[in-house]
Amino acid sequence: MGAEKVAVGEVVFTTAVVGYPQVLTDPSYKGQIVTFTMPLIGKYGVSEDQLESDGIKAEGVVVFEATAPSHYKSVMSLHEWLAAEGVPGIARVDTRALAIRLREHGVMMGALGPEEPGELLRRLKASPRYDEVNYVDLVSVKGPKEMGEGRLCIGVVDCGVKRSILAEFLKRRVRLKVVPCRRPELAFDCDALFISNGPGNPRLLGFLAERVRQYVEYKKPLLGVCLGHQVIAMALGADVYKL
């Protein structure tokens, strides 16, 4: 299923019944192989309005069954989409049993692809662990950009922000200034600062936590979600660790 190539990443699972296009395009899944416990994936295909970013961010996909789509908005099947994006997948896997193993033993690194097990194991051992890579730099915007109109301005530090989060802000008629994770100070002039979701290990984002610590001195509203919330916690002196 998907591209004929090898993927190496941290194996995680989602129990979501719907929303596979949103999951696979969520930048928070960069560096990960996503396992879907829902046994039938692909039934409504893929359409542009379902995507959370400009393409698939997950490294690989594991499903029990990938089915042909039947939906008026669909422009391609899950298999066609994965192949077009260069992302490999595997089907006919007992994904619920895999999810139980991951839940009991914790997420772990894995590899999948059209190679012999020995070759997959060799590539897996030669690859860096998920926690050792700063994936945020790979998904953050390269330069500042503005969108929306409104009296209030919210600065968005892009660690891998989802389109749906930006859309929710814009519904509230605010102006957004989206800035790279390495340059949060470009948005310090806004009325509030939002640190977005994103992939990877927050401990590798000490540079961002230090800038957020500086922003706290401005006495302006500060908010975050997922990875962004962890960065704020680090900025305020808390420790973070993986459950």
C-alpha positions in Angstrom: 0.0 0.0 0.0 1.3 3.4 -0.9 4.9 4.1 -2.0 7.4 1.3 -2.5 10.0 2.5 0.0 11.1 2.0 3.5 9.8 4.2 6.4 11.5 4.4 9.8 9.8 6.2 12.7 8.3 6.1 16.1 5.2 3.8 16.0 2.1 5.3 17.5 -1.6 4.6 17.3 -4.9 6.5 17.1 -8.3 5.2 18.0 -10.1 7.9 15.9 -13.1 6.4 14.0 -12.9 9.1 11.3 -10.4 11.8 10.2 -7.6 9.8 8.7 -6.7 12.7 6.2 -6.5 15.1 9.1 -4.3 12.8 11.1 -1.9 12.0 8.3 -1.5 15.7 7.4 -1.1 16.9 11.0 2.5 18.1 11.4 2.5 16.7 14.9 2.9 13.3 13.4 6.2 14.1 11.6 8.7 11.4 12.3 6.0 8.9 13.3 4.4 5.8 11.8 0.7 6.0 12.5 -1.4 2.9 13.3 -5.2 3.2 12.9 -7.2 0.9 15.2 -10.3 1.6 13.2 -10.4 -1.6 11.0 -11.6 0.1 7.8 -9.7 3.1 6.5 -10.2 5.0 3.3 -13.9 4.7 2.7 -14.4 8.4 2.0 -11.2 8.9 0.1 -9.2 12.2 0.2 -10.2 15.8 -0.6 -8.4 19.1 -0.1 -10.8 20.5 2.5 -9.8 17.6 4.9 -6.1 18.4 5.1 -4.4 20.0 8.1 -1.3 21.0 6.1 0.2 21.0 2.6 0.7 17.2 2.5 1.2 14.0 4.5 3.5 14.5 7.4 3.5 11.0 8.9 6.4 8.7 7.8 4.3 5.6 7.3 0.8 4.1 7.8 -0.4 0.9 9.3 -4.0 -0.3 8.8 -6.1 -3.5 9.0 -7.9 -2.8 5.7 -7.6 0.0 3.2 -10.8 0.2 1.2 -11.8 1.9 -2.1 -13.5 5.3 -1.5 -17.2 6.1 -2.0 -17.7 9.8 -1.5 -18.7 12.6 -3.9 -15.8 14.8 -2.7 -13.1 12.2 -3.0 -10.3 12.9 -5.6 -8.2 9.8 -4.9 -8.0 6.7 -2.8 -5.8 6.3 0.3 -3.4 4.1 -1.6 -3.1 6.6 -4.5 -2.6 9.5 -2.1 0.1 7.7 -0.1 1.9 6.7 -3.4 1.6 10.3 -4.8 3.1 11.7 -1.6 5.9 9.0 -1.4 4.6 7.6 1.9 4.6 3.8 2.4 1.9 1.8 4.2 1.0 -1.7 5.2 -2.4 -3.4 5.4 -3.7 -6.7 6.9 -2.1 -5.9 10.3 -4.0 -6.6 13.5 -3.8 -3.0 14.5 -5.7 -3.4 17.7 -3.3 -6.0 19.0 -0.4 -3.7 18.0 -2.1 -0.8 19.9 -2.4 -3.0 23.0 1.3 -3.8 22.7 2.2 -0.1 22.4 0.0 0.8 25.3 1.5 -1.8 27.5 5.2 -1.3 26.6 5.2 2.3 25.3 5.7 3.7 21.9 8.8 2.4 20.1 10.8 2.8 16.9 9.8 0.7 13.9 10.3 0.2 10.2 8.1 -0.9 7.3 8.7 -1.4 3.6 9.3 -3.8 0.8 12.5 -5.2 2.2 13.5 -8.4 4.0 13.2 -8.2 7.8 17.0 -8.2 8.2 17.4 -5.2 6.0 14.5 -3.3 7.8 16.2 -4.1 11.1 19.5 -2.8 9.8 17.9 0.5 8.7 16.1 0.8 12.0 19.3 0.4 14.0 21.1 2.9 11.8 18.4 5.6 12.2 18.3 8.2 15.0 15.6 7.8 17.7 12.6 10.0 17.5 13.5 11.9 20.6 16.9 12.8 19.1 15.6 14.8 16.1 14.2 18.3 16.1 11.3 17.8 13.8 9.8 21.3 14.5 12.4 22.9 12.3 11.2 20.7 9.4 7.6 21.7 9.7 7.7 25.4 10.8 7.2 28.2 8.3 10.4 29.7 6.9 9.4 33.3 7.2 6.6 35.4 8.8 3.2 35.7 7.2 0.0 37.5 8.1 -3.6 36.6 7.6 -7.0 37.8 8.6 -8.3 41.2 9.6 -9.3 42.5 13.0 -8.5 44.9 15.8 -6.6 42.3 17.8 -3.4 40.6 16.6 -2.4 37.2 17.8 1.1 36.0 17.2 1.4 32.3 16.2 4.7 30.6 16.8 4.5 27.9 14.2 5.9 24.6 15.6 3.7 22.7 13.2 0.3 24.5 13.5 -2.7 22.8 12.0 -4.9 24.6 9.5 -8.0 24.0 11.6 -6.5 26.0 14.5 -5.7 28.9 12.3 -9.3 28.7 10.9 -10.7 28.8 14.4 -8.8 32.0 15.2 -9.9 33.6 12.0 -13.5 32.9 12.7 -13.1 35.2 15.7 -12.1 38.1 13.4 -8.5 38.5 14.6 -5.4 39.2 12.7 -2.7 36.5 12.8 1.0 36.9 12.5 2.5 33.5 11.9 6.2 33.3 12.6 9.0 30.6 12.5 9.7 28.7 15.7 13.2 30.1 15.7 11.9 33.7 15.6 9.1 34.1 18.1 10.2 37.7 18.9 8.8 38.7 15.5 5.4 38.4 17.0 6.1 40.0 20.4 4.4 43.2 19.3 1.0 41.4 19.0 -1.7 41.5 21.6 -1.2 37.8 22.6 1.2 35.0 21.7 0.2 31.4 20.9 2.7 28.6 20.8 1.3 25.9 18.5 1.2 22.1 18.4 4.1 20.3 16.8 6.1 17.1 16.6 9.0 15.7 18.5 10.7 16.1 21.9 10.1 19.5 23.7 13.4 19.1 25.5 15.1 20.0 22.2 13.3 23.3 22.1 15.2 25.0 24.9 15.9 27.9 22.5 12.2 28.5 22.2 11.5 28.2 25.9 14.1 30.9 26.6 12.4 33.3 24.1 9.0 32.5 25.7 10.5 33.3 29.1 11.5 36.7 27.8 8.0 37.2 26.4 6.5 36.6 29.9 8.1 39.9 31.0 5.8 41.7 28.6 2.8 40.8 30.8 0.7 39.9 27.8 -1.6 36.9 27.3 0.3 33.7 26.5 -1.4 30.4 25.4 -0.3 27.1 23.9 -1.6 23.7 22.8 0.0 20.3 22.9 3.8 20.9 22.3 3.3 24.6 22.8 1.9 24.0 26.2 4.9 22.0 27.2 7.2 24.7 25.9 5.4 27.3 28.1 5.8 24.9 31.1 9.5 24.7 30.4 9.7 28.5 30.1 8.1 28.8 33.5 10.6 26.4 35.1 8.7 23.1 35.0 10.1 19.8 33.8 8.5 17.7 31.1 8.9 14.0 30.4 7.3 11.4 28.2 4.6 9.2 29.8 
